[in-house]
Amino acid sequence: EKGGFDSFMLKEIFEQPQAIRDTIGSRIDLDEKKVVLPELKMSDAQLASYDRIYIIACGTSMHAGLVGKDVIEKLTRIPVEVAVASEFRYRDPIYTDKTLMIVISQSGETADTLAALREAKKSGVTVMAITNVVGSSVAREADEVLFTWAGPEVAVASTKAYTSQVAALYMFALYLSQIKGTQSAEQIAEIVDHLLELPGQISQILADADHVRQYAERIKDVTSLFFIGRSLDYAVSLEGSLKLKEISYIHSEAYAAGELKHGTLALIEEDVPVIALATQPDIYEKMVSNIVEVKARGAHVLGFAFAGDNDLIKTVDQVVYVPKTLPLLAPILTVIPLQLLAYYTSAARGLDVDKPRNLAKSVTVE
Ligand code: M6R
């Protein structure tokens, strides 16, 4: 049932090209190069009327939400707030009749996420769910559902669900920008073209998995490491760090690179591994300055860049290159080597990759 792989996690990592294809395929009109969401019950006018969006989720699903926030805000200019469900549900949130709530849950059964959904509905807020399980509580109780078509995810560490959630959020953001007219047809078509290339690009990254395996050997015995990035790269850093600590039990922290000098830089010393994501052109130079800061303290830096970037290697020790796409779509590609890194590090430490200690696949108690 693991399809020739030695763990469900590795199998699910390799299923990502298909999961993305299935999640975006039926929602892209290839002739018109635009997004269609026939499953939405509300009218376009209703959808266009929201002026504020909350994205509520836990763990990896919340990290997908952070990517979604940036993408929705960039494409539609609607303010989006992301919060973890366990905080949000007790927060007495501010709702208006123009508030939309999006809950994201792979399982559709996470107790805190479900509770946040129910609280919002009680207050009359429209809730849209992004979930992977048809018939789950979240799918049944939400007003609207966008399914991720990732197939069953068995490993506790979420991989294909995350990339599929991000893909579904791209679909939603594009659709919203179409009906609000915040992006031109050409801009939408350009993003759609690049989205369609993602599955093949993920396959390319997977074919080069060995590169990441070697780096896992290097970090498998360290006690601590850091992930840094800015904007979308920061959102992905959080996910890379969670994945690594969850299954390898190595302490790691993700930091918005510009925040380092407000405390965390004190922990950077000789040979501390730092994984630095640098795919976003608008803050690239700032990111390089932050890398120089950690290098100056002796950090060993693994950089992440787009293929064709010949500059980053001048500042870091090693680079993982991902195929070139639009900066907006980088998260779906950069997260793949980070998932592989978590997997290979856990495997090199002889741990149970699929069932990490203390954790459950679906957290149905608060
Ligand atoms: O099923 P959900 O998406 O609601 O689960 C949320 C989190 O429990 C989940 O993403 C968790 O963080 C993963 N084990 C991380 O890999």
Residues whose N, C-alpha, C, O or C-beta is under 5 A from the ligand:
A	BS01	M6R	C58 G59 T60 S61 I104 S105 Q106 S107 G108 T110 V156 A157 S158 K361 V363
